[in-house]
Amino acid sequence: MNIRETELPGIGKKFELITKNNDKVVIVIHDDGRREVYHFDDDDHEESISSVTFNDLESRQIAGILGGMAYKPKALENIEMAFNDLIIEWYKVERDSKAANHTIGDMDIRNNYKVNVIAIMKKGADKMLSPGPETLVEAGDTLVISGERQHLKKIILEQLTKSTGGDT
């Protein structure tokens, strides 16, 4: 994650974050304790698509939630044992990944990676349950995939993350 910090004289500080998935979030911390959080369009990092304002107490409560103070996720090993080594993962397809603009059938995901696509969350909150081989995968889609850890790692590395321009 890339974070840029800027002083805002007479206002406070601005933190601009670009995540690994190229999501842009801006947090403005006002000298009076207010926090404003802005989320930007995936395709236009200059266009804010949502914002929320928190007071100081609300901000600290949210920080605790995000930091894992309110809920600590179960250890992945325990989850794997409960499902007999089956893992379910949500993964956002990165811009410029090999999977972008290909169908599930084109990639032959089940045969090549021993992974099943359970659902796809499309941009705009549309969801497709049990998508078929003709379903188009696009950058920004969130795939709900299931399989064993090593198989999930392989498809994420080879198909869903940004292509480095090396192997094809």
C-alpha positions in Angstrom: 0.0 0.0 0.0 1.2 3.5 -0.9 0.4 6.2 1.6 1.1 9.9 1.1 0.8 12.4 3.9 0.1 16.1 3.4 -0.1 19.0 5.9 -3.3 21.1 5.5 -2.5 24.4 7.3 -5.4 25.5 9.4 -7.3 22.3 8.8 -5.2 19.3 9.8 -3.6 16.4 7.8 -4.5 14.5 4.7 -3.6 10.9 4.1 -3.9 9.5 0.6 -3.8 5.7 0.3 -3.6 3.6 -2.9 -4.1 -0.1 -2.1 -2.5 -3.1 -3.8 -5.8 -3.4 -5.8 -5.4 0.2 -6.9 -8.3 1.5 -4.7 -7.9 5.1 -3.6 -9.0 6.3 -0.2 -8.3 9.8 1.3 -8.6 10.4 5.0 -8.6 14.0 6.2 -8.0 14.5 10.0 -9.3 17.9 11.1 -7.7 19.7 14.0 -11.1 19.7 15.7 -11.1 15.8 15.8 -13.4 15.1 12.8 -12.3 12.6 10.2 -13.5 12.6 6.7 -13.0 9.4 4.6 -13.4 9.6 0.8 -13.4 6.6 -1.6 -12.6 7.2 -5.3 -13.8 5.6 -8.5 -11.7 2.7 -9.7 -11.4 4.1 -13.2 -11.0 7.8 -12.2 -8.9 8.5 -9.1 -10.0 12.2 -9.3 -13.7 11.3 -8.9 -14.9 10.7 -5.3 -17.8 8.3 -5.3 -18.5 8.2 -1.5 -17.6 9.9 1.7 -18.3 9.6 5.4 -17.5 11.9 8.3 -16.7 10.6 11.9 -16.3 12.5 15.1 -13.2 11.7 17.3 -14.9 8.9 19.3 -16.4 7.2 16.3 -13.0 7.3 14.6 -11.3 5.6 17.5 -14.0 2.9 17.6 -13.6 2.2 13.9 -9.8 2.1 14.3 -10.3 -0.5 17.0 -12.5 -2.6 14.7 -10.2 -2.4 11.7 -7.2 -3.1 14.0 -8.7 -6.3 15.3 -9.4 -5.1 18.8 -13.2 -5.8 18.6 -13.0 -9.1 16.7 -10.0 -11.3 16.0 -10.5 -13.5 12.9 -10.2 -17.2 13.5 -6.8 -18.8 12.7 -6.9 -20.0 9.1 -5.6 -23.4 10.1 -8.7 -23.9 12.3 -11.0 -23.0 9.4 -9.1 -25.3 7.0 -9.5 -28.2 9.4 -13.2 -27.6 9.8 -13.7 -27.8 6.0 -11.2 -30.6 5.4 -8.6 -28.4 3.9 -11.2 -26.5 1.7 -10.7 -22.8 1.7 -13.1 -20.2 0.5 -11.5 -16.9 -0.6 -12.8 -13.6 -1.9 -10.4 -12.0 -4.3 -10.7 -8.8 -6.3 -9.5 -9.2 -9.9 -6.7 -6.6 -10.4 -6.5 -4.2 -13.3 -4.3 -5.6 -16.1 -4.5 -9.2 -14.7 -4.5 -12.1 -17.2 -8.0 -13.0 -16.1 -9.5 -9.7 -17.0 -11.8 -9.9 -20.0 -11.6 -13.7 -20.3 -14.4 -16.2 -19.5 -14.2 -18.8 -16.8 -14.1 -21.4 -19.6 -11.3 -19.6 -21.5 -9.1 -20.0 -18.4 -10.4 -23.5 -17.7 -10.2 -22.7 -14.1 -11.5 -26.0 -12.7 -9.2 -28.2 -14.7 -6.1 -26.0 -14.8 -6.2 -24.8 -11.1 -8.5 -27.3 -9.3 -10.5 -24.3 -8.1 -14.2 -23.6 -8.3 -15.7 -20.2 -8.9 -18.7 -20.1 -6.5 -19.8 -16.5 -7.2 -18.7 -13.2 -8.8 -19.5 -9.9 -7.3 -19.7 -7.4 -10.2 -19.0 -3.7 -9.9 -22.2 -2.0 -8.8 -23.0 -4.8 -6.3 -24.5 -7.2 -8.9 -23.8 -10.8 -7.9 -23.7 -13.9 -10.0 -24.1 -17.2 -8.1 -22.7 -20.4 -9.7 -21.3 -18.6 -12.8 -20.9 -20.9 -15.8 -17.9 -21.2 -18.2 -19.3 -18.5 -20.5 -19.2 -15.9 -17.7 -16.9 -13.0 -18.4 -14.4 -12.0 -15.7 -13.6 -8.3 -15.6 -11.1 -6.1 -13.7 -12.7 -5.0 -10.4 -14.9 -8.2 -10.1 -14.6 -10.0 -6.8 -14.4 -13.7 -7.3 -15.5 -16.1 -4.6 -13.4 -19.1 -5.2 -12.9 -22.4 -3.3 -10.2 -25.0 -3.3 -7.1 -26.0 -1.4 -4.6 -23.3 -0.3 -1.9 -24.1 -2.8 -4.4 -24.1 -5.7 -5.9 -20.8 -4.6 -2.4 -19.3 -4.4 -1.5 -20.5 -7.9 -4.6 -19.0 -9.6 -4.3 -15.7 -7.7 -0.6 -15.4 -8.7 -1.1 -16.5 -12.3 -4.4 -15.1 -13.3 -5.9 -12.6 -10.8 -3.0 -10.3 -9.9 -1.6 -7.6 -12.2 0.4 -9.1 -15.1 4.0 -8.1 -14.9 4.5 -8.3 -18.7 6.8 -11.3 -18.5 5.3 -14.7 -19.2 2.0 -15.0 -21.0 
